[in-house]
């Protein structure tokens, strides 16, 4: 099954057992947006998104701000005198490229593989245009986002689950939690969490 991103309003209503669509859509969308931001902060962008960023040179690697990386459009190096040293697209089909770069797409790290000086990026600025995200929305990430929305909606209502708010007297009251991201959501997202970056 293919999942859309961000999670759909109809799927959220199902998760909250809002069968009559009695929850205000605008209010619910605010919670969806907030939960989506939290999840993407933990696992990185989901929908492929283009980024145009500048980095300082003089290092062995460039840790990109967003990952996993789906494509590099270009890498351009500038010396302090604004001389362009390289302005070629990165061939991501090869581990080592003729243009002198290696990409770890999952970690979002670019390494220089040629040019001398122990493969350091030259002092100056490096301009990187790239795309980060995922080709497919992982089902556990989608499901965890729905559970986080349910948790946030319940907390917004003073700890009461949505079903109780909607008048379902058969629904057993869930205990309130002090954590923004519940343990089960953390566990579901664990395999997709971003690895820490070291510049």
ChimeraX commands (.cxc) that place a marker at each C-alpha (Angstrom):
marker #1 position 0.00,0.00,0.00 radius 0.5
marker #1 position 1.31,3.46,-0.91 radius 0.5
marker #1 position 1.05,6.17,1.72 radius 0.5
marker #1 position 0.71,9.89,1.06 radius 0.5
marker #1 position 2.54,12.53,3.06 radius 0.5
marker #1 position 1.61,14.31,5.19 radius 0.5
marker #1 position -0.97,11.95,6.65 radius 0.5
marker #1 position -4.45,12.45,5.28 radius 0.5
marker #1 position -7.24,14.13,7.22 radius 0.5
marker #1 position -9.50,11.12,6.60 radius 0.5
marker #1 position -6.93,8.71,8.07 radius 0.5
marker #1 position -6.55,10.95,11.11 radius 0.5
marker #1 position -10.33,10.98,11.60 radius 0.5
marker #1 position -10.30,7.16,11.50 radius 0.5
marker #1 position -7.49,7.09,14.04 radius 0.5
marker #1 position -9.52,9.36,16.34 radius 0.5
marker #1 position -12.73,7.40,15.68 radius 0.5
marker #1 position -14.30,10.61,14.41 radius 0.5
marker #1 position -16.77,8.77,12.17 radius 0.5
marker #1 position -19.15,11.73,11.94 radius 0.5
marker #1 position -16.40,14.26,11.09 radius 0.5
marker #1 position -17.43,16.32,14.11 radius 0.5
marker #1 position -13.90,17.62,14.82 radius 0.5
marker #1 position -13.19,20.95,13.16 radius 0.5
marker #1 position -10.95,20.32,10.13 radius 0.5
marker #1 position -8.87,23.47,10.61 radius 0.5
marker #1 position -8.15,22.65,14.24 radius 0.5
marker #1 position -7.28,19.08,13.36 radius 0.5
marker #1 position -5.01,20.19,10.53 radius 0.5
marker #1 position -3.05,22.33,13.00 radius 0.5
marker #1 position -2.29,19.20,15.05 radius 0.5
marker #1 position -1.41,17.24,11.88 radius 0.5
marker #1 position 1.04,19.96,10.83 radius 0.5
marker #1 position 2.64,20.05,14.28 radius 0.5
marker #1 position 3.02,16.26,14.44 radius 0.5
marker #1 position 4.40,16.13,10.89 radius 0.5
marker #1 position 7.07,18.65,11.86 radius 0.5
marker #1 position 8.04,16.63,14.93 radius 0.5
marker #1 position 8.32,13.39,12.94 radius 0.5
marker #1 position 10.37,14.98,10.16 radius 0.5
marker #1 position 12.65,16.52,12.78 radius 0.5
marker #1 position 13.36,12.96,13.97 radius 0.5
marker #1 position 13.55,11.07,10.66 radius 0.5
marker #1 position 14.32,13.79,8.10 radius 0.5
marker #1 position 12.17,14.99,5.21 radius 0.5
marker #1 position 9.69,12.49,3.78 radius 0.5
marker #1 position 8.56,14.05,0.50 radius 0.5
marker #1 position 11.55,14.73,-1.79 radius 0.5
marker #1 position 12.37,18.41,-1.34 radius 0.5
marker #1 position 14.99,20.59,-3.04 radius 0.5
marker #1 position 17.55,22.49,-0.96 radius 0.5
marker #1 position 19.97,25.23,-2.01 radius 0.5
marker #1 position 22.65,25.64,0.67 radius 0.5
marker #1 position 26.11,27.11,1.30 radius 0.5
marker #1 position 28.85,25.55,3.45 radius 0.5
marker #1 position 32.31,26.54,4.62 radius 0.5
marker #1 position 35.17,24.76,2.88 radius 0.5
marker #1 position 38.42,23.62,4.47 radius 0.5
marker #1 position 36.98,20.37,5.87 radius 0.5
marker #1 position 37.23,16.73,4.82 radius 0.5
marker #1 position 33.44,16.35,4.62 radius 0.5
marker #1 position 30.31,18.40,4.15 radius 0.5
marker #1 position 27.46,17.15,6.37 radius 0.5
marker #1 position 24.29,18.27,4.58 radius 0.5
marker #1 position 21.54,19.72,6.74 radius 0.5
marker #1 position 18.82,17.48,5.30 radius 0.5
marker #1 position 18.95,13.74,4.64 radius 0.5
marker #1 position 18.53,11.05,3.42 radius 0.5
marker #1 position 19.63,12.51,0.08 radius 0.5
marker #1 position 17.84,11.39,-3.08 radius 0.5
marker #1 position 19.88,13.42,-5.60 radius 0.5
marker #1 position 22.68,15.96,-5.89 radius 0.5
marker #1 position 22.05,18.60,-8.55 radius 0.5
marker #1 position 25.40,20.38,-8.31 radius 0.5
marker #1 position 28.39,21.14,-6.12 radius 0.5
marker #1 position 30.25,24.38,-6.75 radius 0.5
marker #1 position 33.43,25.34,-4.89 radius 0.5
marker #1 position 34.56,28.94,-4.55 radius 0.5
marker #1 position 37.96,30.13,-3.33 radius 0.5
marker #1 position 38.16,33.30,-1.21 radius 0.5
marker #1 position 38.76,35.22,-4.45 radius 0.5
marker #1 position 35.50,33.82,-5.86 radius 0.5
marker #1 position 37.28,31.62,-8.38 radius 0.5
marker #1 position 35.03,28.72,-9.30 radius 0.5
marker #1 position 36.89,25.44,-8.83 radius 0.5
marker #1 position 34.14,22.98,-9.69 radius 0.5
marker #1 position 30.61,23.25,-10.97 radius 0.5
marker #1 position 29.62,19.81,-12.11 radius 0.5
marker #1 position 26.65,17.58,-11.30 radius 0.5
marker #1 position 27.51,14.66,-9.06 radius 0.5
marker #1 position 27.19,11.24,-10.66 radius 0.5
marker #1 position 25.40,9.35,-7.88 radius 0.5
marker #1 position 25.46,6.09,-9.85 radius 0.5
marker #1 position 29.15,5.64,-8.98 radius 0.5
marker #1 position 30.66,5.53,-5.49 radius 0.5
marker #1 position 33.69,7.51,-6.65 radius 0.5
marker #1 position 33.18,10.02,-9.41 radius 0.5
marker #1 position 35.36,11.75,-11.93 radius 0.5
marker #1 position 34.30,15.03,-10.36 radius 0.5
marker #1 position 35.99,14.17,-7.07 radius 0.5
marker #1 position 33.07,13.57,-4.70 radius 0.5
marker #1 position 31.60,10.65,-2.80 radius 0.5
marker #1 position 28.07,10.77,-1.39 radius 0.5
marker #1 position 26.74,8.83,1.59 radius 0.5
marker #1 position 23.09,9.37,0.71 radius 0.5
marker #1 position 21.62,7.88,3.89 radius 0.5
marker #1 position 23.81,9.98,6.19 radius 0.5
marker #1 position 23.80,13.04,3.91 radius 0.5
marker #1 position 27.58,13.39,3.87 radius 0.5
marker #1 position 29.70,14.51,0.89 radius 0.5
marker #1 position 33.42,13.64,0.83 radius 0.5
marker #1 position 36.01,14.96,-1.56 radius 0.5
marker #1 position 37.89,12.16,-3.32 radius 0.5
marker #1 position 40.32,14.06,-5.51 radius 0.5
marker #1 position 42.08,17.39,-5.91 radius 0.5
marker #1 position 45.07,16.86,-3.65 radius 0.5
marker #1 position 45.63,18.39,-0.22 radius 0.5
marker #1 position 44.56,15.14,1.49 radius 0.5
marker #1 position 41.13,15.47,-0.14 radius 0.5
marker #1 position 40.16,18.58,1.82 radius 0.5
marker #1 position 37.53,20.87,0.40 radius 0.5
marker #1 position 39.44,24.07,-0.46 radius 0.5
marker #1 position 39.18,27.05,1.85 radius 0.5
marker #1 position 36.28,29.18,0.74 radius 0.5
marker #1 position 32.60,28.43,0.22 radius 0.5
marker #1 position 30.87,25.38,-1.20 radius 0.5
marker #1 position 27.45,25.73,-2.85 radius 0.5
marker #1 position 25.38,22.53,-2.86 radius 0.5
marker #1 position 22.00,22.09,-4.55 radius 0.5
marker #1 position 20.40,18.77,-3.73 radius 0.5
marker #1 position 17.19,16.89,-3.00 radius 0.5
marker #1 position 16.43,15.06,0.25 radius 0.5
marker #1 position 13.52,12.85,1.26 radius 0.5
marker #1 position 12.31,9.31,0.63 radius 0.5
marker #1 position 11.06,7.65,-2.51 radius 0.5
marker #1 position 8.40,5.81,-0.48 radius 0.5
marker #1 position 6.71,6.78,2.79 radius 0.5
marker #1 position 7.59,3.96,5.24 radius 0.5
marker #1 position 4.43,2.41,6.71 radius 0.5
marker #1 position 5.78,2.48,10.31 radius 0.5
marker #1 position 6.50,6.22,9.99 radius 0.5
marker #1 position 2.98,6.87,8.70 radius 0.5
marker #1 position 1.43,4.77,11.49 radius 0.5
marker #1 position 3.63,6.39,14.15 radius 0.5
marker #1 position 2.57,9.84,12.93 radius 0.5
marker #1 position -1.11,8.90,13.33 radius 0.5
marker #1 position -0.42,7.71,16.88 radius 0.5
marker #1 position 1.46,10.90,17.67 radius 0.5
marker #1 position -1.47,12.96,16.37 radius 0.5
marker #1 position -3.85,10.96,18.54 radius 0.5
marker #1 position -1.59,11.53,21.55 radius 0.5
marker #1 position -1.29,15.27,20.87 radius 0.5
marker #1 position -5.03,15.60,20.31 radius 0.5
marker #1 position -5.71,13.86,23.62 radius 0.5
marker #1 position -3.23,16.08,25.47 radius 0.5
marker #1 position -4.84,19.14,23.90 radius 0.5
marker #1 position -8.10,17.96,25.43 radius 0.5
marker #1 position -6.65,17.65,28.93 radius 0.5
marker #1 position -5.48,14.07,28.51 radius 0.5
marker #1 position -8.78,12.71,27.25 radius 0.5
marker #1 position -8.67,10.54,24.13 radius 0.5
marker #1 position -10.61,11.81,21.14 radius 0.5
marker #1 position -13.21,9.07,21.54 radius 0.5
marker #1 position -14.06,10.29,25.02 radius 0.5
marker #1 position -14.30,13.85,23.74 radius 0.5
marker #1 position -16.67,12.67,21.04 radius 0.5
marker #1 position -18.93,11.07,23.62 radius 0.5
marker #1 position -17.97,7.40,23.37 radius 0.5
marker #1 position -18.73,6.25,26.90 radius 0.5
marker #1 position -17.38,2.76,26.16 radius 0.5
marker #1 position -13.89,4.10,25.52 radius 0.5
marker #1 position -11.51,3.44,28.38 radius 0.5
marker #1 position -9.66,6.56,29.53 radius 0.5
marker #1 position -5.98,6.45,28.60 radius 0.5
marker #1 position -3.41,7.63,31.15 radius 0.5
marker #1 position -1.95,11.06,30.53 radius 0.5
marker #1 position 1.75,11.14,29.68 radius 0.5
marker #1 position 4.31,13.86,30.28 radius 0.5
marker #1 position 6.23,12.99,27.11 radius 0.5
marker #1 position 5.62,14.85,23.87 radius 0.5
marker #1 position 6.50,11.73,21.84 radius 0.5
marker #1 position 5.10,8.54,23.42 radius 0.5
marker #1 position 7.32,5.50,23.84 radius 0.5
marker #1 position 5.51,3.44,21.18 radius 0.5
marker #1 position 5.98,6.24,18.65 radius 0.5
marker #1 position 9.67,6.52,19.54 radius 0.5
marker #1 position 10.07,2.76,19.06 radius 0.5
marker #1 position 8.32,2.78,15.68 radius 0.5
marker #1 position 10.47,5.66,14.43 radius 0.5
marker #1 position 13.76,4.29,15.82 radius 0.5
marker #1 position 14.89,2.47,12.62 radius 0.5
marker #1 position 14.35,5.66,10.59 radius 0.5
marker #1 position 15.84,8.22,12.99 radius 0.5
marker #1 position 18.55,10.50,11.70 radius 0.5
marker #1 position 22.06,9.63,12.76 radius 0.5
marker #1 position 23.87,12.41,14.64 radius 0.5
marker #1 position 26.13,14.56,12.49 radius 0.5
marker #1 position 29.76,15.41,13.23 radius 0.5
marker #1 position 31.22,18.21,11.15 radius 0.5
marker link #1:1,2 radius 0.2
marker link #1:2,3 radius 0.2
marker link #1:3,4 radius 0.2
marker link #1:4,5 radius 0.2
marker link #1:5,6 radius 0.2
marker link #1:6,7 radius 0.2
marker link #1:7,8 radius 0.2
marker link #1:8,9 radius 0.2
marker link #1:9,10 radius 0.2
marker link #1:10,11 radius 0.2
marker link #1:11,12 radius 0.2
marker link #1:12,13 radius 0.2
marker link #1:13,14 radius 0.2
marker link #1:14,15 radius 0.2
marker link #1:15,16 radius 0.2
marker link #1:16,17 radius 0.2
marker link #1:17,18 radius 0.2
marker link #1:18,19 radius 0.2
marker link #1:19,20 radius 0.2
marker link #1:20,21 radius 0.2
marker link #1:21,22 radius 0.2
marker link #1:22,23 radius 0.2
marker link #1:23,24 radius 0.2
marker link #1:24,25 radius 0.2
marker link #1:25,26 radius 0.2
marker link #1:26,27 radius 0.2
marker link #1:27,28 radius 0.2
marker link #1:28,29 radius 0.2
marker link #1:29,30 radius 0.2
marker link #1:30,31 radius 0.2
marker link #1:31,32 radius 0.2
marker link #1:32,33 radius 0.2
marker link #1:33,34 radius 0.2
marker link #1:34,35 radius 0.2
marker link #1:35,36 radius 0.2
marker link #1:36,37 radius 0.2
marker link #1:37,38 radius 0.2
marker link #1:38,39 radius 0.2
marker link #1:39,40 radius 0.2
marker link #1:40,41 radius 0.2
marker link #1:41,42 radius 0.2
marker link #1:42,43 radius 0.2
marker link #1:43,44 radius 0.2
marker link #1:44,45 radius 0.2
marker link #1:45,46 radius 0.2
marker link #1:46,47 radius 0.2
marker link #1:47,48 radius 0.2
marker link #1:48,49 radius 0.2
marker link #1:49,50 radius 0.2
marker link #1:50,51 radius 0.2
marker link #1:51,52 radius 0.2
marker link #1:52,53 radius 0.2
marker link #1:53,54 radius 0.2
marker link #1:54,55 radius 0.2
marker link #1:55,56 radius 0.2
marker link #1:56,57 radius 0.2
marker link #1:57,58 radius 0.2
marker link #1:58,59 radius 0.2
marker link #1:59,60 radius 0.2
marker link #1:60,61 radius 0.2
marker link #1:61,62 radius 0.2
marker link #1:62,63 radius 0.2
marker link #1:63,64 radius 0.2
marker link #1:64,65 radius 0.2
marker link #1:65,66 radius 0.2
marker link #1:66,67 radius 0.2
marker link #1:67,68 radius 0.2
marker link #1:68,69 radius 0.2
marker link #1:69,70 radius 0.2
marker link #1:70,71 radius 0.2
marker link #1:71,72 radius 0.2
marker link #1:72,73 radius 0.2
marker link #1:73,74 radius 0.2
marker link #1:74,75 radius 0.2
marker link #1:75,76 radius 0.2
marker link #1:76,77 radius 0.2
marker link #1:77,78 radius 0.2
marker link #1:78,79 radius 0.2
marker link #1:79,80 radius 0.2
marker link #1:80,81 radius 0.2
marker link #1:81,82 radius 0.2
marker link #1:82,83 radius 0.2
marker link #1:83,84 radius 0.2
marker link #1:84,85 radius 0.2
marker link #1:85,86 radius 0.2
marker link #1:86,87 radius 0.2
marker link #1:87,88 radius 0.2
marker link #1:88,89 radius 0.2
marker link #1:89,90 radius 0.2
marker link #1:90,91 radius 0.2
marker link #1:91,92 radius 0.2
marker link #1:92,93 radius 0.2
marker link #1:93,94 radius 0.2
marker link #1:94,95 radius 0.2
marker link #1:95,96 radius 0.2
marker link #1:96,97 radius 0.2
marker link #1:97,98 radius 0.2
marker link #1:98,99 radius 0.2
marker link #1:99,100 radius 0.2
marker link #1:100,101 radius 0.2
marker link #1:101,102 radius 0.2
marker link #1:102,103 radius 0.2
marker link #1:103,104 radius 0.2
marker link #1:104,105 radius 0.2
marker link #1:105,106 radius 0.2
marker link #1:106,107 radius 0.2
marker link #1:107,108 radius 0.2
marker link #1:108,109 radius 0.2
marker link #1:109,110 radius 0.2
marker link #1:110,111 radius 0.2
marker link #1:111,112 radius 0.2
marker link #1:112,113 radius 0.2
marker link #1:113,114 radius 0.2
marker link #1:114,115 radius 0.2
marker link #1:115,116 radius 0.2
marker link #1:116,117 radius 0.2
marker link #1:117,118 radius 0.2
marker link #1:118,119 radius 0.2
marker link #1:119,120 radius 0.2
marker link #1:120,121 radius 0.2
marker link #1:121,122 radius 0.2
marker link #1:122,123 radius 0.2
marker link #1:123,124 radius 0.2
marker link #1:124,125 radius 0.2
marker link #1:125,126 radius 0.2
marker link #1:126,127 radius 0.2
marker link #1:127,128 radius 0.2
marker link #1:128,129 radius 0.2
marker link #1:129,130 radius 0.2
marker link #1:130,131 radius 0.2
marker link #1:131,132 radius 0.2
marker link #1:132,133 radius 0.2
marker link #1:133,134 radius 0.2
marker link #1:134,135 radius 0.2
marker link #1:135,136 radius 0.2
marker link #1:136,137 radius 0.2
marker link #1:137,138 radius 0.2
marker link #1:138,139 radius 0.2
marker link #1:139,140 radius 0.2
marker link #1:140,141 radius 0.2
marker link #1:141,142 radius 0.2
marker link #1:142,143 radius 0.2
marker link #1:143,144 radius 0.2
marker link #1:144,145 radius 0.2
marker link #1:145,146 radius 0.2
marker link #1:146,147 radius 0.2
marker link #1:147,148 radius 0.2
marker link #1:148,149 radius 0.2
marker link #1:149,150 radius 0.2
marker link #1:150,151 radius 0.2
marker link #1:151,152 radius 0.2
marker link #1:152,153 radius 0.2
marker link #1:153,154 radius 0.2
marker link #1:154,155 radius 0.2
marker link #1:155,156 radius 0.2
marker link #1:156,157 radius 0.2
marker link #1:157,158 radius 0.2
marker link #1:158,159 radius 0.2
marker link #1:159,160 radius 0.2
marker link #1:160,161 radius 0.2
marker link #1:161,162 radius 0.2
marker link #1:162,163 radius 0.2
marker link #1:163,164 radius 0.2
marker link #1:164,165 radius 0.2
marker link #1:165,166 radius 0.2
marker link #1:166,167 radius 0.2
marker link #1:167,168 radius 0.2
marker link #1:168,169 radius 0.2
marker link #1:169,170 radius 0.2
marker link #1:170,171 radius 0.2
marker link #1:171,172 radius 0.2
marker link #1:172,173 radius 0.2
marker link #1:173,174 radius 0.2
marker link #1:174,175 radius 0.2
marker link #1:175,176 radius 0.2
marker link #1:176,177 radius 0.2
marker link #1:177,178 radius 0.2
marker link #1:178,179 radius 0.2
marker link #1:179,180 radius 0.2
marker link #1:180,181 radius 0.2
marker link #1:181,182 radius 0.2
marker link #1:182,183 radius 0.2
marker link #1:183,184 radius 0.2
marker link #1:184,185 radius 0.2
marker link #1:185,186 radius 0.2
marker link #1:186,187 radius 0.2
marker link #1:187,188 radius 0.2
marker link #1:188,189 radius 0.2
marker link #1:189,190 radius 0.2
marker link #1:190,191 radius 0.2
marker link #1:191,192 radius 0.2
marker link #1:192,193 radius 0.2
marker link #1:193,194 radius 0.2
marker link #1:194,195 radius 0.2
marker link #1:195,196 radius 0.2
marker link #1:196,197 radius 0.2
marker link #1:197,198 radius 0.2
marker link #1:198,199 radius 0.2
view
